[in-house]
Amino acid sequence: MPIQWTKEVEKYKEELVKDLQDLVQIPSVLDEAEATSEAPLGPHIKEALDWMLEKGSGDGFTVKNVENLAGHIEAGEGEDLLGILCHVDVVPAGEGWTYPPFEGKVENNRLYARGAIDDKGPTIAAYYSLKIVKNLGIPFTKRVRMIIGTDEESNWRCVSHYFEQEEMPSIGFAPDADFPVINAEKGLMDFDLIFHSAKQSEERSSLELHSFRSGERYNMVPDFARAVLTPYRDQTYLLQEFEEYLKAADLTGEYFIESGELTIDLHGKSAHAMEPDDGKNAGLHLLSFLSNFKLDGRAKAFCEFAAANLHKDSRGNTLGIAGKDEVSGDLTMNAGKIRYSQDEAFIGLNVRYPVTYDMDNAITALASRMKEAGIEIANKKDAKPHHVDGDDPFIQTLLKVYEDQTGDKGKLLAIGGGTYARSLEKGVAFGALFPGKEDVAHQKDEYIELDDLFKATAIYAQAIYELACKK
Ligand SMILES: [Zn+2]
């Protein structure tokens, strides 16, 4: 008779919730001010890592602390290694919580805490799944290693350090994103378009742009933009047009004149750069609006470029970098940071490209086209795409396990973001957020539904059994 994983999880429910509460009560936020050689990411992060490792050794697992940046909990035997990659650091609580963020209060069948879904809940689920398989006394054919990172929310120093010293698992999953299985993650490239065009035209009647500012992060659609201009004689007309523009685009904004300067603010809608079309880019809207006026020469080039090449074109069609593939969908492009002043003029882009796309080639071609327009491409940062073939038996096993435990069809997901799974050579994200559930990671009143916590535990237990206990 096959093992009833849900029944096995049933036996551990209380203990599991209690442990999760203990773990979320450690406010393991990066604290570099309090960092020491013993606690390189701060005392609470070390406390959370120690807590996990002590739990592991208390339950009879082999554990290892890798220089207080990461650690592992291991069971089983065999040549191959199955990795389960989790993390115990959390982002700061932030304001406005209904429940204390570091308590783990259970209400409405939900456990509320910072880290409940990202990633302490899934970490405890994975831990109990390994404990359940071990306690059933089923012989292993592989080693199973839970790898515990402590810097996922910041700089991934944990895993980069860990894998410099420790074995890379032959297969692995990270319970740090969504079910069913994310096997394709687009490549991510940030770069700046720097405008070197001539500083001034001598035309007197033109509207002078002093400064422009929008966006703080490459990976967000900016929801606010501010332009500071010299007031000029057609100003009433400009402001009327601004009102019209806002109305037509269903946006809001305001303007004021102070010490001889006209300031125009525009409010858009923020969104993650994974899908810029979910937001309204305040910066591009305002640049596009300004491009309709007779600006000074340098500002004219800047605004017109944005209006013609970036505004309402999140796929890079006009720039000539568009691309798509079946596995991962469209290339997306977000103008996340826009700056214009006496000293600098640049637009910072975040491009997310499909797994089969040749970004090196595309960026070289783009750079030579831009050069002709007096624009330089600089400050490039690239993270290559991550993809594990969907036909791989490892992936097929995860899908089957998901179907067995949920009764739902398991399918492969491709995303524009980067999950923890990409630090494994052959790794995928596998849970723990179920399809259709609200994603509350990094938000106030973060929670995990207890039923989902238990279901995830059953899924991970069966996955360990199928992947590491069978021949
Ligand atoms: Zn996470």
Residues whose N, C-alpha, C, O or C-beta is under 5 A from the ligand:
A	BS01	ZN	D118 D119 D176
